[in-house]
Amino acid sequence: MKETAWDKHWKKQQGIEVENIIKNDPYFRLLKRLIGLQQNDGLRILEVGCGSGTRTLALLKDFEGKHFKAVFVDLSIPALSFTKRTSYKYKITADFILANGLRLPFPDEKFDIVWNEGVNEHFKDEERQKIFDEMARVCKKEGEVIVIVPNALNLPYRITKKVLEMRNTWEYGFEKPYTVFELKRRMSAAGITTNKTSGTQIIASFLTFIQLVHSEALKLEIHKLNKILKGFDEYMEKAFGAFFSKDIGVKGVKNDNPK
């Protein structure tokens, strides 16, 4: 099998500390903000296009008394290997499936929560809707579908991406961001009623943009500033996240009579 750009990406990644994800990761913060079933025991969670899988692993660790069960799906063997190593390190039991998110190898209505982050923006044409349809198909009625993607309305992200592409240092392949309006439309077409929207990294997106044009020393100072402004960034996320964040997320419930 030919090695893909994503295989190369995941081979380069170093180990991740789940405790640090729980305490400091803005995407984990967003995931917890969106999930509405956290109080339930024994939830079955599917992460489609899991990559490192660390946010789901952090969720399992953070709610280990709830006995959540997770399945990780990805097309990249190095990504699944990375996730396996992290799960073994933290003694977390999960299933790891090599599969295409557009053709999930599961029966209808199997999972309570189906989610991903940084995946759906890599699809175009009819596949842009198909990924939502497939996530909805394997979600139980009244279960939750959560999708987190780059925000097309965030100008610092758009400019940063363009600059990196011009420098030939953009390593994520095709990526077309979403507005919150398209996200809701795609969810609705898949039979999912959106009931929560939010986002993450409003201030951080501006700081990331500044790092493109300044010295390494200043980048370190910006990193420190980012940590100092974390609380304010969280406030901004809750108030304006669905429109101004670098990444936006939607959560919806599968209808009784999906389309």
Secondary structure, DSSP 4 states (H G I P E B T S, - for coil): -PPPHHHHHHHHPPP--HHHHHHH-HHHHHHHHH-S-TT-SS-EEEEES-TT-HHHHHHHHHTGGGT-EEEEEES-HHHHHHHHHHHHHTT--EEEEE--TTS-SS-TT-EEEEEEES-GGG--TTHHHHHHHHHHHTEEEEEEEEEEEEBTT-HHHHHHHHHHHHTT---S-S---B-HHHHHHHHHHTTEEEEEEEEE-SHHHHHHHHHTTS-HHHHHHHHHHHHHTHHHHHHHHHHHHHHHSSEEEEEEEE-SS--
